[in-house]
Every structure is written in C-alpha cells, then in structure tokens.
Amino acid sequence: MTPFRGRGCGVRINIDEPILLECKDKALHGAVMLNYGERGLYFESNMEPEAGTVIGVCTEQSLNDGKPASGCCAVVRWTRKLTENQSDYACGAG
C-alpha cells in the first residue's frame, strides 16, 4: 500500500484488493478497490450503481477466513463508464 496526496482529498492509500459489494437487493457483486482514504474509496466493477446508492463493502478475504465478514457501508457519489467498448465502471463512494 502506497500513500499519496490526492486532489484536495487528503491522503489516499493505493491498493489493488478484490472486494464484494452488496446492494439493497442483497446480491453480491465483484469489484476491485484501487484506493481509499478517510473520505471514501475508488473501485471498478462491471456493476453500474447509481449515485446515492448505499452499498456494503467487504473484502473477499473476510468472507473466506471463517470469521464474520468485516466491512463498511458507503454511498456511491459518482459512476462513469471506463471506456465505450467495455462494460466496466469506475466508481467513487464515501
């Protein structure tokens, strides 16, 4: 993990961690968290959550270690398509 100073967002930690997202429909969606900080996180997924969507976030490891899953809740602040030819989305939540 490498800390860096983001654009007005304080210190962010670079990370490449598989995560699971849970929305109100209780379905789990795979994603990759690429950085996080005290104000939120950035992830990429093939799911396109709308701004304002409340999501549950946990690491895949927390589900596989036999202990109760640990994670957090966040609100999606923005979503954008990564490229026109892909079905992957970049998302910011906090």
N, C-alpha and C positions, 0 to 999 in steps of 0.2 A: 504494500500500500504506500502510495506516494502522496504526501500532502502538497497542495498548491493553492495559490490565492486566485479565486475566481473573480469575475466581473462584478464587484460590489456585493458578492455573496459570502464573504468571509472565506475561511479555509475549507477546501474540499479535499476529500481523500479519493484518489484513483483506486479502483478495484474492478476486477472482472469476475463477478460472482453470479452463478446461476441462482435465480430466485423464483419463487412461486407467488402469483398474485391471486387473491380471492376477491371477487366482486359480490354484489348483493345476491346474485343468482347461485352463490356457493360453489360455482365451477372454479377449478384451479387452472391458471394459465401460466405457461412457462415464460420467463423473461431473463434478461441479463442486466444486472445493476453495474453501471460503469463508473459512477462516482456518487458520493454522498457528502453531506456536511450538516451543520447544525440547522440549516433552513430547509433541507429537503434532499431529494435524490434524483438521479437521472438514470433511466432504464430504457432498454429497447426490447420490443416484443412484437409478435405478429397480431396481438390483440390491439384494437383501437379504442381505448377508453375515452369517453368524453370528458372535457374539463368539468370539474365539480364532482366526478365520481369518487366515492370513498372506496379505497382498496385496502385489503390486508396484505402485508408483505412479510414473507419469511424465507429463510434460506433453505435450499433443498437439504443441506446437511442437517438442519434442525429437525427435519422430518425423518431422517434416516438413522439418527443416533439413539433411538429408543426412548428419548425423553420427550416431554410435551414440547410442541413446536413453540419457538420464541420468535417474536417478530414485532411489527408495529402496524398501525393504521396510518394512512396518508390520504390526502385529497389530491387528485390529479389536477394540476394547474394548467398544463398545456400538452398537446399532442400534435405531432406533424409526421407526415409520411417521409421515410428516409429517401427513397427515390421513386420515381414514377413506375419503374419496372418491378418493384418489389412489393410485397405485402407486409413489410416490417415498418414499425413506427417508433419514433423517438418520443419519449415522454418525460415530463418533469412533474414531480409530486412533492408535497411537503405537509 
